[in-house]
Each structure stands twice: as C-alpha cells, then as structure tokens.
Amino acid sequence: MALRNWRIGGRATQPAALALAAASLLGVTLFTYNYVKERQLDQLHGALASRAELYAATIGGALDKYEFLPLAIAQSDEVAALLEQASPQRVARANAYLQDINRRAGAFAVYVLDLHGTTLASSNWQDATSYVGQNYGFRPYFTQAAAGGIGRFYGIGASTFEAGYFISQPIWRHGRIVGVAATKVNLDWIEHSWRIPGVTEQIWVKDANGVIILSSNPAFKFKILAALSERAKTGIRAQRQFLQEGLPILPHRVLQEFADGATHLALERPRDGALAALGGSAEYLALGRMMAPLDWQITVLAELDQARAAARNAATAAALGWALLLLAALYARQRRRRIDERLSAQRALERAYDELEIKVVQRTGDLLDANARLQAEVAERERAEQTLRLAHAELVQSGKLAAIGQMAAGVTHELNQPLAALQTFSDNAKVFIARGRTADALENLDTISDLVQRLGYITSQLKGFARRADDARKPVGVRLAFAQTMLQIRTRQGSARLLLSESWPEGELVALCSAIGLEQVFSNLISNAMDAVPLERQARIAIDVRREGGHAVIRVSDNGPGIPEAYIDKIFDPFHTTKEHGLGLGLSISAGIIRAAGGALTVRNRAFADGGGAQFIITLSCQNKETPDA
C-alpha cells in the first residue's frame, strides 16, 4: 500500500520535475549562448580595431610616399622658368621633366598650374586625356595651394573620368606664390588588395561628407549611409567631385550602436564573388577609425555568422553537459524506483556519456586549434610591428647622417681655399717680422683678418640654412671684390701660369650682393677655370664687366675645353662634378649666393672662333647711382 502511494505521488510530481529540468536546461543553454556570443564579439571587436589601424596605416603610408612629389616639382628651375615666361621651348622642357619624374615616382600624373588654375605642363602631355590647357581652378586642391597651404582632395578626374587622390603644393619664387604643383595618385590597387575570394570581411573608406570613396565591394562605392546636407551637396557640385555620380543611399539597418563608435548593422551580401550564392542580407559588426589629416574614416565590417556559430556550439556543449547532470540525478532517483532496470539504464547512460565525450573532445580540439592560430597571428603581428619600428629608426638615422654629410661636404669645400690662403699669408707674415719688415707683416695680417671674416661668413651660412641671409643684397664694389679674390688666388700653388685680362667700366660699378659672397663666387669661378686648363698650358682667363641698364653683367671666360653638352644643364646641381676628386658643391653654392641676391648665374660654351672654352655670366642688380672711380 505504501509503495503504491509513493508511485502515485511520483506520478503527481513528475510533470513539475520535468518542467524544472527543462527550464534549467533552457536557462543554461541561453546563458552559455549569450556569454560565448559576447566573448566572440569582444574578440572580434579587438581584431577589427587592429585591422582598421593596419589598413589605415597602409593607406596613410601609400599616400605619404607621394607627398614629396609636388614639393620637389615646386623647387625645379624648369618649372620656375616656365611660370616666369611661358614659351613652347620651356613648355616642352617642363613636360619632359614632369614625364621623367613621374616615370620614376609611379604616380598617375604630375602637372603644373598657373595662378588662374590652367595647366601649363603635365607628365601626360602626350595622352589623349592630357591635362595641358585644362583649367582646374574649381578644384579645392588648387585653391588651397594657391592660398599657400597643402592641397589634398579625392574626386573623379574631369579629363580622364578616373577617380584619384590629388596632392598640391604652392610654388614660391622671390617671396610670392607664382603657381601650383599637383600630383594625382590612383588608389584602385588598394581596393583590389581588399578583394580576396571567399573572405566575408568588408572594408570601405568615407570622405568628410560621408561618401564611400574606396570599398572592397564595388557595389558600395560612391554611396552614402545618410542624406547629405544642402551645404555638402552644393560643395560637391561646385567642385565637380563625383561628376555624374548620383550618390544614392546604401540600403542598411543599424541594429545597435556601441559606446566606442562600433555599430551592429545589416547589409545586403555582395552580389559577386564566392558569397553571391548565399544571397539575402547579412549582419555585420562595423568599426571605424579616422585618418588624419584627410578627415577620412576607414570602416572594417565582419559578418557575425561565425560568432553565432561558435555560440551555438558552446550552447550545445553546455546543454549536453547539463543534460548529463540531469540524467545522473534522474538515474539516482530512478534507481530506488526501478531496481530491476538498473543495468539497462546504466548501459544507456554509458552510451550517452561516450557520445558526449567524443563531442567534447572534438570541440576541445577545435578550440585548441583556434587558440593556436590566434597565438600565431598575434606573434606574427608583434614581429611585423617590431620590423616597422626598426625600419622607422633606420630611416630616421639615415636622414640624420645624410644631412650631416651634405653640410660637412659643403663647409669643407668652401673652407679649403680661404684656409690655404691663411696659411700662405701667415707664413709670409712670420718671414716679414723676422726680417723687420713690419709694414709688410701688418698688411699680411690685415689680409688674414679679411680671410677670417670670410670664414666666419661661410660658417654663418649654416645658421641661415632655411632662410636668406641679411646681407644678401648689400652694396658691394665689384672691382674691389675681384681684387680681394685675386689676392687669395695668387697664393695658390701653380698661380704663376695664370694670365688674366680685365675689362672694366670707367666708373666704379656697385652691385647689390654680399661682399664676401661675391668674393666666394669669383674664387670658385677662377679656381674652376684654372683647373679646367691642362697643367702644361697657360691658363688664360678673361673678365669682362659692364653696366647694362640697371644690372651689372660680369663675364668670366677661360681657354679650357669647355663643358660637355650632356652636363651643361646639370652643372649647378649639388654634388654634380666632372672632376675626379671634386665634391660638386662650388657651382651649386655660387648659384645659391647669386640667386639669394636676386641675380642669376648662367654658363655657355664659347664658339671655337672666339677662343673656345667656357664662359660664366653673372647678372646682379646695380645701385641707382654710380660711385666715382676710387
């Protein structure tokens, strides 16, 4: 009777126990699913942040390497000559120069515009879509550079109809902007590198107005996520940034927004590639990073299917584990009720346990493999970051050594001649003092004082490396500066073979230049002329000085072999020399001194009938009034 009542009671409580077991199983399953899903989202969030930083750094590095191009073009003498006075010959030379520099740099195009926005010369001058003659005054990169800043702009080319990134720099001459140098860079290769078959990750870059300008999915390009303001629409139309593109809104739904700017959104799957067969829409976790100074934002989107699959697998494993515990409890409860069914229930439990163990081992193996892959990826990224740091340090050190080497070479070159003269005059002064010739010794000491002043001027040029010296345009007597130079030249070894002819105007000619700088230019030109004439011949050097209008024109000619035509256009470039042991800095420094004074230094080869040899021509501004001949 008691057994019967227990069974009746057991039947009465069995539905409640089953309901409790089902509720606990459901609770454990939901808890595990949500917990694992959150962990997967956290891990995915961290991975997206790293990838966004990496992609942003990749784009930034790719653009930074072209920043130097407009600046280099702005420093070119060919470009300066073209902007001063355009002519077919100067346009042809500028086109050839731009074509050569663009061939080495690998940009889409480099070109030069006047202050009205009209292209005067371009690297693609031979193409059907040449920029030459086109006006781009409506582009913001032109207006920014024309105002003295650096222009940066992304848009579709009005001539080529190809999208690209534009960089521009102002061209300064004599303290004013005379034109704009621009570079266009094609970024299609970045998009192609993002399009990996079978990869569900999406990447896009938005500009300051929110227009998608780069995307791993071509269907997303030139679309927006929110309606543009009227001001943005007006600016885009005025700049003709996207030409005829309608800029439609990309269909999407924002499901959740996180505190750090990440979003959970739904998008349609790509309509091309390996995932096209899936169709429909997919949910993504999107994380963006700003890219300074462009005011762009790069966004990386990862599908949440894998995170949900991992959560489902974990929930299944938890449910099986919890079911095992419930089965164990049920077994303990049932053994009192059904002793005769113990063996069969035990075998059933063992089978279930074995199956569960196999699944647990399989899941554990999968988790271990995933963990190993994650650790390998972390190690690889750490190695990549270490490599980047080392490369950056090497680049900084190389830049320092290059700057020190250039300054040391320039100072060494310019100090050699004054130092040699100092030694000669100091030796002579000692001899004069020993012989009691005090007046001659004092004269040598005055000359040594002038040479020390010149050395001080040369070393002070280091302080003026990035600015023009204050005495660059002071009155200086040309004849007196030349006499001071010849006083040093006559102390050189081998100066006895110098035969000098001079032609001077009647009155003293006063030019606007640094006195010591003009002596330095004379010294470099006379020394180079003597070196050009073979030692076994007499060095015949002629100096012809005339006043032509408001300018002093000084011609220095020699009887050497002249300058090879292949080198005549590069003779004033730094470190360019035809001497076996020369540094190639004398003429470059001389041209810089004359240019700082507002003048010009040019060279030509004289005709054979005129005696041959090279002739350097210095043109300087004169004072308004001539001083009487001293």
C-alpha positions as CSV (number, residue, x, y, z in Angstrom):
1,M,0.0,0.0,0.0
2,A,2.9,2.4,0.9
3,L,4.7,1.5,-2.4
4,R,1.5,2.2,-4.3
5,N,1.1,5.6,-2.7
6,W,4.8,6.6,-3.5
7,R,4.2,5.8,-7.1
8,I,1.1,7.8,-7.2
9,G,3.0,10.7,-5.5
10,G,5.8,10.2,-8.0
11,R,3.4,10.5,-10.9
12,A,2.0,13.6,-9.4
13,T,5.4,15.3,-9.0
14,Q,6.9,14.1,-12.3
15,P,5.5,16.9,-14.6
16,A,6.8,19.5,-12.2
17,A,10.3,17.9,-12.1
18,L,10.3,17.7,-15.9
19,A,9.3,21.3,-16.2
20,L,12.0,22.3,-13.7
21,A,14.6,20.3,-15.6
22,A,13.5,21.8,-19.0
23,A,13.6,25.3,-17.5
24,S,17.1,24.8,-16.1
25,L,18.4,23.3,-19.4
26,L,16.9,26.2,-21.3
27,G,18.5,28.7,-18.9
28,V,21.9,27.1,-19.1
29,T,21.7,27.0,-22.9
30,L,20.7,30.6,-23.2
31,F,23.3,31.8,-20.7
32,T,26.1,29.9,-22.4
33,Y,24.9,31.1,-25.8
34,N,24.8,34.8,-24.7
35,Y,28.1,34.5,-22.8
36,V,30.1,32.9,-25.6
37,K,28.5,35.3,-28.1
38,E,29.6,38.3,-26.1
39,R,33.1,36.9,-25.8
40,Q,33.2,36.3,-29.5
41,L,32.0,39.8,-30.2
42,D,34.7,41.2,-27.8
43,Q,37.4,39.2,-29.6
44,L,36.0,40.2,-33.0
45,H,35.9,43.9,-31.8
46,G,39.6,43.7,-30.9
47,A,40.6,42.1,-34.1
48,L,38.6,44.7,-36.1
49,A,40.3,47.5,-34.2
50,S,43.8,46.0,-35.1
51,R,42.8,45.5,-38.7
52,A,41.4,49.0,-39.0
53,E,44.6,50.5,-37.6
54,L,46.6,48.4,-40.0
55,Y,44.5,49.3,-43.1
56,A,44.6,53.0,-42.1
57,A,48.4,52.8,-41.7
58,T,48.7,51.1,-45.1
59,I,46.7,53.8,-46.8
60,G,48.5,56.6,-45.0
61,G,51.9,55.1,-45.9
62,A,50.9,54.7,-49.5
63,L,49.8,58.4,-49.7
64,D,52.7,59.8,-47.6
65,K,55.3,58.5,-50.1
66,Y,53.8,60.8,-52.8
67,E,53.7,63.9,-50.6
68,F,57.2,64.9,-51.7
69,L,56.4,65.0,-55.4
70,P,54.6,68.4,-55.6
71,L,57.3,69.9,-53.3
72,A,60.1,68.5,-55.5
73,I,58.4,69.9,-58.6
74,A,58.0,73.3,-56.9
75,Q,61.8,73.5,-56.4
76,S,62.6,72.8,-60.1
77,D,64.3,75.5,-62.1
78,E,62.5,74.2,-65.2
79,V,59.1,74.8,-63.6
80,A,60.2,78.2,-62.3
81,A,61.3,79.3,-65.8
82,L,58.0,78.2,-67.3
83,L,56.0,80.2,-64.8
84,E,58.1,83.3,-65.3
85,Q,57.5,83.3,-69.0
86,A,55.7,80.5,-70.9
87,S,57.1,79.6,-74.3
88,P,56.9,76.5,-76.5
89,Q,60.5,75.6,-75.7
90,R,60.0,76.0,-71.9
91,V,56.7,74.1,-72.1
92,A,58.5,71.2,-73.9
93,R,61.3,71.1,-71.3
94,A,58.8,71.2,-68.4
95,N,56.7,68.4,-70.0
96,A,59.8,66.2,-70.4
97,Y,60.9,66.9,-66.8
98,L,57.5,66.1,-65.4
99,Q,57.2,62.9,-67.5
100,D,60.6,61.7,-66.3
101,I,60.0,62.4,-62.6
102,N,56.5,60.7,-62.8
103,R,58.0,57.7,-64.5
104,R,60.3,57.2,-61.6
105,A,57.7,58.1,-58.9
106,G,54.9,55.9,-60.3
107,A,52.0,58.4,-59.8
108,F,49.1,58.7,-62.2
109,A,50.1,62.2,-63.3
110,V,52.1,65.3,-62.1
111,Y,51.4,68.7,-63.5
112,V,51.9,72.5,-63.0
113,L,49.2,75.1,-63.0
114,D,49.3,78.9,-63.2
115,L,47.5,81.2,-60.7
116,H,44.4,81.0,-62.8
117,G,44.2,77.2,-62.5
118,T,45.2,76.5,-66.1
119,T,47.6,73.6,-66.6
120,L,50.8,74.7,-68.3
121,A,52.7,71.4,-68.3
122,S,51.9,67.8,-67.4
123,S,53.5,64.4,-67.4
124,N,50.6,63.0,-69.6
125,W,51.1,65.7,-72.2
126,Q,51.2,63.0,-75.0
127,D,48.0,61.3,-73.9
128,A,44.6,61.9,-75.5
129,T,43.4,62.9,-72.0
130,S,46.3,65.3,-71.4
131,Y,45.8,67.9,-68.7
132,V,47.7,70.6,-70.7
133,G,45.4,73.6,-71.3
134,Q,42.7,72.3,-68.9
135,N,41.5,74.7,-66.2
136,Y,41.1,73.2,-62.7
137,G,40.6,76.4,-60.8
138,F,37.3,75.0,-59.4
139,R,39.2,72.1,-57.6
140,P,39.8,72.7,-53.8
141,Y,43.3,71.3,-54.1
142,F,44.2,74.2,-56.4
143,T,42.6,76.9,-54.2
144,Q,44.2,75.5,-51.1
145,A,47.7,75.5,-52.6
146,A,47.2,78.9,-54.3
147,A,46.4,80.3,-50.8
148,G,49.8,79.0,-49.5
149,G,48.7,75.6,-48.0
150,I,49.0,72.0,-48.9
151,G,46.0,70.8,-51.0
152,R,44.6,67.3,-50.6
153,F,41.5,66.1,-52.4
154,Y,39.8,63.0,-53.7
155,G,37.5,63.0,-56.7
156,I,36.8,61.8,-60.3
157,G,39.1,63.4,-62.9
158,A,37.3,65.9,-65.1
159,S,39.5,65.0,-68.0
160,T,40.2,61.3,-67.5
161,F,37.0,60.3,-65.7
162,E,39.1,58.2,-63.4
163,A,38.9,58.7,-59.6
164,G,42.1,59.5,-57.8
165,Y,43.8,61.4,-54.9
166,F,45.2,64.8,-55.6
167,I,48.1,66.5,-53.6
168,S,49.3,70.0,-54.4
169,Q,51.9,72.5,-53.1
170,P,52.4,76.2,-53.8
171,I,55.4,77.3,-56.0
172,W,57.2,80.1,-54.3
173,R,59.7,82.5,-56.0
174,H,61.1,85.6,-54.5
175,G,58.7,85.6,-51.6
176,R,55.5,85.1,-53.6
177,I,53.4,82.3,-55.0
178,V,53.7,82.0,-58.8
179,G,51.9,78.7,-59.4
180,V,50.8,75.3,-58.1
181,A,52.4,71.9,-58.5
182,A,50.0,68.9,-58.3
183,T,50.1,65.1,-58.3
184,K,47.3,62.6,-58.9
185,V,47.5,59.1,-57.4
186,N,45.4,56.2,-58.4
187,L,44.1,54.2,-55.4
188,D,42.4,51.3,-57.3
189,W,45.2,48.9,-56.3
190,I,44.2,49.4,-52.6
191,E,40.7,48.2,-53.4
192,H,41.9,45.2,-55.4
193,S,44.1,44.2,-52.4
194,W,41.0,44.1,-50.2
195,R,39.0,41.8,-52.6
196,I,40.1,38.3,-51.5
197,P,37.8,35.4,-52.8
198,G,35.9,33.7,-50.1
199,V,36.5,36.4,-47.4
200,T,33.4,37.9,-46.0
201,E,35.1,40.9,-44.4
202,Q,34.0,44.2,-45.9
203,I,36.1,47.4,-45.9
204,W,35.2,50.9,-47.0
205,V,36.6,54.5,-46.7
206,K,34.3,57.5,-46.4
207,D,35.3,61.1,-47.0
208,A,34.4,64.1,-44.8
209,N,30.9,64.3,-46.4
210,G,30.2,60.6,-45.7
211,V,30.6,59.4,-49.3
212,I,32.1,56.0,-49.7
213,I,35.2,56.6,-52.0
214,L,37.0,53.3,-51.5
215,S,35.4,49.8,-51.0
216,S,36.2,46.2,-51.1
217,N,32.7,45.7,-52.7
218,P,32.3,47.8,-55.9
219,A,28.5,47.9,-55.3
220,F,29.1,50.1,-52.2
221,K,31.4,52.7,-53.9
222,F,30.1,56.3,-54.3
223,K,27.1,55.6,-52.0
224,I,26.2,57.3,-48.7
225,L,24.8,56.0,-45.5
226,A,22.8,59.1,-44.6
227,A,21.3,62.0,-46.6
228,L,23.8,64.8,-47.4
229,S,23.2,68.4,-46.2
230,E,22.4,71.1,-48.7
231,R,25.8,72.7,-48.0
232,A,27.6,69.4,-48.7
233,K,25.6,68.9,-52.0
234,T,26.5,72.5,-53.1
235,G,30.2,72.0,-52.3
236,I,30.3,68.6,-54.2
237,R,28.6,70.1,-57.3
238,A,30.8,73.2,-57.3
239,Q,34.0,71.1,-57.0
240,R,32.6,68.6,-59.6
241,Q,34.0,66.0,-57.1
242,F,32.0,63.0,-58.4
243,L,30.9,64.3,-61.8
244,Q,27.6,62.5,-62.8
245,E,27.5,60.1,-59.8
246,G,24.1,60.2,-58.1
247,L,25.4,59.3,-54.6
248,P,22.4,57.1,-53.6
249,I,21.9,55.9,-50.0
250,L,23.2,52.4,-49.4
251,P,20.3,50.2,-48.0
252,H,21.2,49.2,-44.5
253,R,19.8,49.0,-40.9
254,V,21.6,50.0,-37.8
255,L,20.7,47.4,-35.1
256,Q,22.9,48.6,-32.3
257,E,25.4,51.3,-31.5
258,F,28.3,50.8,-29.1
259,A,30.0,53.4,-26.8
260,D,33.3,53.3,-28.8
261,G,31.6,54.1,-32.1
262,A,31.2,50.5,-33.3
263,T,27.9,49.5,-34.8
264,H,25.9,46.4,-35.4
265,L,24.2,46.7,-38.8
266,A,22.5,44.7,-41.5
267,L,23.6,44.9,-45.2
268,E,22.9,43.0,-48.4
269,R,25.5,40.4,-49.2
270,P,27.9,41.2,-52.1
271,R,26.4,40.3,-55.4
272,D,29.6,39.0,-56.8
273,G,32.3,36.5,-55.6
274,A,32.0,33.2,-53.7
275,L,29.3,34.5,-51.3
276,A,26.9,35.6,-54.0
277,A,25.1,32.3,-53.9
278,L,24.1,32.9,-50.3
279,G,22.0,36.0,-51.2
280,G,19.9,38.0,-48.8
281,S,21.3,40.3,-46.2
282,A,23.9,39.7,-43.5
283,E,24.6,41.2,-40.1
284,Y,28.0,42.8,-39.5
285,L,30.0,44.3,-36.7
286,A,31.5,47.6,-38.1
287,L,34.3,49.5,-36.5
288,G,35.8,52.8,-38.0
289,R,39.0,54.8,-37.5
290,M,39.6,58.4,-38.5
291,M,42.5,59.1,-40.9
292,A,44.3,62.4,-40.2
293,P,44.9,64.8,-41.9
294,L,42.5,63.8,-44.6
295,D,39.4,63.7,-42.4
296,W,38.6,60.3,-43.9
297,Q,37.2,57.4,-41.9
298,I,38.1,53.7,-42.7
299,T,35.5,51.1,-41.6
300,V,36.0,47.4,-41.3
301,L,32.9,45.1,-41.2
302,A,32.9,41.5,-40.2
303,E,30.0,39.1,-40.5
304,L,28.5,37.7,-37.2
305,D,27.7,34.2,-38.6
306,Q,30.9,32.7,-37.2
307,A,30.4,34.3,-33.8
308,R,26.9,32.9,-33.7
309,A,28.0,29.5,-34.8
310,A,30.6,29.4,-32.0
311,A,27.9,30.5,-29.5
312,R,25.6,27.7,-30.8
313,N,28.3,25.1,-30.5
314,A,29.1,26.2,-27.0
315,A,25.5,26.3,-26.0
316,T,25.1,22.7,-27.4
317,A,28.0,21.5,-25.4
318,A,26.7,23.2,-22.3
319,A,23.2,21.7,-22.9
320,L,24.7,18.2,-23.3
321,G,26.7,18.7,-20.1
322,W,23.7,19.9,-18.2
323,A,21.6,17.1,-19.6
324,L,24.3,14.7,-18.3
325,L,23.9,16.1,-14.8
326,L,20.1,15.9,-15.1
327,L,20.4,12.3,-16.4
328,A,22.7,11.5,-13.4
329,A,20.1,13.0,-11.0
330,L,17.3,11.2,-12.7
331,Y,19.3,7.9,-12.6
332,A,19.8,8.3,-8.8
333,R,16.1,9.0,-8.3
334,Q,15.0,6.2,-10.6
335,R,17.3,3.5,-9.1
336,R,15.2,3.5,-6.0
337,R,12.1,3.0,-8.0
338,R,13.3,0.7,-10.7
339,I,16.0,-1.6,-9.3
340,D,15.2,-4.2,-11.9
341,E,16.0,-1.6,-14.7
342,R,19.4,-0.6,-13.3
343,L,21.7,-2.5,-15.7
344,S,19.8,-1.3,-18.9
345,A,19.7,2.3,-17.6
346,Q,23.4,2.1,-16.8
347,R,24.3,0.9,-20.3
348,A,22.2,3.7,-21.9
349,L,23.9,6.2,-19.7
350,E,27.3,4.9,-20.7
351,R,26.5,5.2,-24.3
352,A,25.3,8.7,-23.9
353,Y,28.4,9.6,-21.9
354,D,30.7,8.1,-24.6
355,E,29.0,10.1,-27.3
356,L,29.2,13.2,-25.2
357,E,32.9,12.6,-24.6
358,I,33.6,12.3,-28.3
359,K,31.8,15.5,-29.0
360,V,33.6,17.3,-26.1
361,V,37.0,16.0,-27.4
362,Q,36.1,17.2,-30.9
363,R,35.0,20.6,-29.6
364,T,38.1,20.9,-27.4
365,G,40.4,20.1,-30.3
366,D,38.7,22.7,-32.4
367,L,39.1,25.3,-29.7
368,L,42.8,24.4,-29.2
369,D,43.4,24.7,-33.0
370,A,41.7,28.1,-33.0
371,N,43.7,29.2,-30.0
372,A,47.0,28.1,-31.7
373,R,46.1,30.0,-34.8
374,L,45.2,33.1,-32.8
375,Q,48.5,32.9,-30.9
376,A,50.4,32.5,-34.2
377,E,48.6,35.5,-35.7
378,V,49.4,37.6,-32.5
379,A,53.1,36.6,-32.7
380,E,53.3,37.5,-36.4
381,R,51.8,40.9,-35.8
382,E,54.2,41.6,-33.0
383,R,57.1,40.7,-35.4
384,A,55.6,43.0,-38.0
385,E,55.3,45.8,-35.5
386,Q,58.9,45.3,-34.4
387,T,60.1,45.3,-38.0
388,L,58.2,48.6,-38.7
389,R,59.8,50.2,-35.6
390,L,63.3,49.1,-36.7
391,A,62.7,50.3,-40.2
392,H,61.5,53.7,-38.9
393,A,64.6,54.0,-36.7
394,E,66.8,53.2,-39.6
395,L,65.1,55.8,-41.8
396,V,65.5,58.5,-39.2
397,Q,69.2,57.6,-38.7
398,S,69.8,57.6,-42.4
399,G,68.2,61.0,-42.8
400,K,70.4,62.4,-40.0
401,L,73.6,61.0,-41.5
402,A,72.7,62.3,-45.0
403,A,72.0,65.8,-43.7
404,I,75.3,65.9,-41.7
405,G,77.2,64.5,-44.7
406,Q,75.8,67.2,-47.0
407,M,76.6,70.1,-44.6
408,A,80.1,68.7,-43.8
409,A,80.9,68.4,-47.6
410,G,79.7,71.9,-48.3
411,V,81.6,73.5,-45.5
412,T,84.8,71.5,-46.3
413,H,84.6,72.6,-49.9
414,E,84.2,76.3,-49.2
415,L,86.8,76.5,-46.4
416,N,89.6,74.9,-48.3
417,Q,90.7,77.9,-50.4
418,P,90.5,80.5,-47.5
419,L,92.4,78.1,-45.2
420,A,95.1,77.7,-47.8
421,A,95.4,81.4,-48.2
422,L,95.5,81.9,-44.4
423,Q,98.5,79.5,-44.2
424,T,100.4,81.3,-47.0
425,F,99.8,84.8,-45.6
426,S,100.6,83.7,-42.0
427,D,103.9,82.1,-43.2
428,N,104.8,85.3,-45.1
429,A,104.0,87.4,-42.0
430,K,106.4,85.4,-39.9
431,V,109.1,85.9,-42.5
432,F,108.5,89.7,-42.7
433,I,108.6,90.0,-38.9
434,A,111.8,88.1,-38.8
435,R,113.3,90.4,-41.4
436,G,112.0,93.5,-39.6
437,R,109.5,94.4,-42.4
438,T,106.7,95.4,-40.1
439,A,104.6,97.3,-42.6
440,D,104.5,94.2,-44.9
441,A,103.7,92.0,-42.0
442,L,100.8,94.3,-40.9
443,E,99.5,94.3,-44.5
444,N,99.5,90.4,-44.4
445,L,97.8,90.4,-41.0
446,D,95.0,92.7,-42.4
447,T,94.6,90.2,-45.3
448,I,94.4,87.4,-42.7
449,S,91.7,89.3,-40.8
450,D,89.7,89.6,-44.0
451,L,90.1,85.9,-44.7
452,V,88.9,85.1,-41.1
453,Q,85.9,87.3,-41.7
454,R,85.1,85.3,-44.9
455,L,85.5,82.0,-42.9
456,G,83.0,83.4,-40.4
457,Y,80.6,84.3,-43.2
458,I,80.9,80.7,-44.7
459,T,80.2,79.1,-41.3
460,S,77.4,81.5,-40.6
461,Q,75.6,80.2,-43.7
462,L,74.8,77.0,-41.7
463,K,72.6,79.2,-39.4
464,G,70.8,80.6,-42.5
465,F,70.2,77.1,-43.9
466,A,66.4,77.6,-44.1
467,R,66.3,81.5,-44.5
468,R,68.0,84.2,-46.7
469,A,71.0,86.0,-45.1
470,D,70.5,89.6,-44.1
471,D,73.5,90.9,-46.2
472,A,72.4,89.1,-49.3
473,R,71.7,92.4,-51.1
474,K,74.1,95.0,-49.8
475,P,76.1,97.4,-52.0
476,V,79.5,96.0,-52.9
477,G,82.2,97.3,-55.3
478,V,82.7,94.7,-58.0
479,R,86.3,95.7,-58.8
480,L,87.3,95.7,-55.1
481,A,85.7,92.2,-54.5
482,F,87.6,90.9,-57.5
483,A,90.9,92.4,-56.3
484,Q,90.3,90.7,-52.9
485,T,89.7,87.4,-54.6
486,M,92.8,87.6,-56.8
487,L,94.9,88.4,-53.7
488,Q,93.9,84.9,-52.5
489,I,94.2,83.2,-55.9
490,R,97.8,84.5,-56.3
491,T,98.8,82.5,-53.2
492,R,97.7,79.2,-54.7
493,Q,100.3,76.7,-56.0
494,G,100.5,77.0,-59.8
495,S,99.1,80.5,-59.9
496,A,102.1,81.6,-62.0
497,R,100.6,80.0,-65.1
498,L,97.6,82.3,-64.8
499,L,97.4,85.0,-67.5
500,L,94.5,87.4,-66.6
501,S,92.9,90.0,-68.9
502,E,90.4,92.5,-67.4
503,S,87.9,94.9,-68.9
504,W,86.2,97.4,-66.5
505,P,83.8,100.3,-67.0
506,E,85.1,103.8,-66.3
507,G,83.3,104.3,-63.0
508,E,83.2,102.0,-60.0
509,L,80.4,99.6,-60.5
510,V,78.4,98.9,-57.3
511,A,76.2,95.8,-57.3
512,L,73.7,94.5,-54.7
513,C,75.1,91.3,-53.2
514,S,77.0,90.0,-50.2
515,A,80.6,91.3,-50.5
516,I,82.1,88.1,-49.1
517,G,79.6,86.0,-51.1
518,L,80.7,87.8,-54.3
519,E,84.3,87.1,-53.5
520,Q,83.4,83.4,-52.9
521,V,81.7,83.3,-56.3
522,F,84.7,84.9,-58.0
523,S,87.1,82.4,-56.2
524,N,85.0,79.4,-57.3
525,L,84.8,80.5,-60.9
526,I,88.6,81.4,-61.2
527,S,89.6,78.2,-59.5
528,N,87.4,76.1,-61.7
529,A,88.7,77.9,-64.8
530,M,92.3,77.2,-63.8
531,D,91.5,73.6,-63.1
532,A,89.9,73.2,-66.5
533,V,93.1,74.1,-68.3
534,P,95.7,71.3,-68.5
535,L,98.8,72.0,-66.3
536,E,101.1,72.1,-69.3
537,R,99.2,75.0,-70.8
538,Q,98.9,78.7,-69.7
539,A,95.5,79.4,-68.1
540,R,94.1,82.4,-70.0
541,I,91.2,83.9,-68.1
542,A,89.3,87.0,-69.2
543,I,86.9,89.0,-67.0
544,D,84.6,91.5,-68.7
545,V,82.4,93.8,-66.5
546,R,79.8,96.0,-68.0
547,R,76.8,98.0,-66.8
548,E,73.7,97.1,-68.9
549,G,70.7,99.2,-67.8
550,G,70.1,98.7,-64.1
551,H,72.3,95.5,-64.0
552,A,75.9,94.6,-63.7
553,V,76.9,91.9,-66.1
554,I,80.1,90.0,-65.4
555,R,81.5,87.5,-67.9
556,V,84.3,85.1,-66.8
557,S,85.8,83.2,-69.8
558,D,88.6,80.6,-69.9
559,N,90.6,78.8,-72.6
560,G,89.8,75.3,-71.4
561,P,88.0,72.5,-73.2
562,G,84.5,73.8,-72.2
563,I,81.7,71.9,-70.6
564,P,80.3,68.7,-72.2
565,E,76.8,69.3,-73.6
566,A,75.5,66.3,-71.6
567,Y,76.4,68.1,-68.3
568,I,75.7,71.7,-69.1
569,D,72.1,71.6,-67.8
570,K,73.2,69.9,-64.5
571,I,76.4,71.9,-63.8
572,F,74.7,73.8,-60.9
573,D,73.1,70.7,-59.3
574,P,74.6,69.8,-55.8
575,F,77.3,67.1,-55.9
576,H,77.4,67.1,-59.7
577,T,81.1,67.3,-60.8
578,T,83.3,66.5,-63.8
579,K,86.5,66.4,-61.6
580,E,87.9,63.1,-60.5
581,H,88.1,64.2,-56.8
582,G,85.6,67.1,-56.8
583,L,82.7,67.4,-54.4
584,G,80.4,69.2,-56.9
585,L,79.3,71.9,-54.5
586,G,81.2,75.0,-55.6
587,L,79.0,76.0,-58.5
588,S,75.8,75.0,-56.6
589,I,76.8,77.2,-53.7
590,S,77.8,80.1,-56.1
591,A,74.5,79.9,-57.9
592,G,72.7,80.0,-54.5
593,I,74.6,83.1,-53.4
594,I,73.7,84.9,-56.7
595,R,70.1,83.7,-56.5
596,A,69.8,85.0,-52.9
597,A,70.9,88.4,-54.2
598,G,68.1,88.4,-56.8
599,G,70.5,87.8,-59.7
600,A,71.3,84.9,-62.0
601,L,74.4,82.7,-62.8
602,T,74.4,81.0,-66.2
603,V,77.0,79.2,-68.3
604,R,77.7,78.6,-72.0
605,N,80.4,77.3,-74.3
606,R,82.1,79.9,-76.5
607,A,82.5,79.3,-80.2
608,F,85.8,78.0,-81.5
609,A,86.3,81.2,-83.4
610,D,86.1,83.2,-80.1
611,G,88.8,81.1,-78.5
612,G,86.6,78.2,-77.2
613,G,86.3,77.4,-73.5
614,A,83.5,78.0,-71.0
615,Q,82.0,81.4,-70.1
616,F,80.1,82.0,-66.9
617,I,77.8,85.1,-66.8
618,I,76.8,86.8,-63.5
619,T,73.9,89.2,-63.6
620,L,73.3,91.4,-60.5
621,S,71.2,94.5,-59.8
622,C,73.1,97.8,-59.5
623,Q,72.7,100.8,-57.2
624,N,70.9,103.7,-58.8
625,K,73.9,105.9,-58.6
626,E,77.4,105.1,-59.7
627,T,80.2,105.9,-57.3
628,P,83.4,107.7,-58.7
629,D,86.3,105.5,-59.6
630,A,88.5,105.1,-56.5
